[in-house]
Amino acid sequence: MARKKVNLIDQIPVLKEKLQVIDEGENSFLVIERKNPIEKIAIRFFKQPAFRKINLDVEGAFILKRLDGIKNVAELEVDFNEAFGNEDEMSLARLVRFLQIVDSYGWLKWKNKPQN
């Protein structure tokens, strides 16, 4: 049986539950709990931090803060264009590539757009 093709533009990206975006002053970070067994040993015996903080640029923080489980990729692009403009007409390509990178780390889950 052939797989049904899914249009990424209609998909709704959501950050996984234990991830959060925080602001500290002018910087934004994606905070990730370190749960791997090897990391737990490092935390306990080598006094490593229990969370990783990934520094985000302004555009990355803008997108990750808007992953609310309601907006699909097309709606995120509209918000992105309103905030940052789209002079080079590449905002959708950059947005999709950013989401693919975040997804490659396993930090996203995807929901289908509800059918009307």
BELGI-V804609 format. One record per run of one state. SS is the DSSP state (@ for helix, = for strand, . for the rest). FROM is the first residue (numbers start at 1). LEN is the number of residues. If there is no record, write none. Layout:
SS FROM LEN
SS FROM LEN
This chain:
. 1 7
@ 8 3
. 11 1
= 12 4
. 16 4
= 20 5
. 25 2
= 27 7
. 34 3
@ 37 9
. 46 5
= 51 6
. 57 1
@ 58 8
. 66 2
= 68 1
. 69 4
@ 73 12
. 85 6
@ 91 14
. 105 3
= 108 4
. 112 5
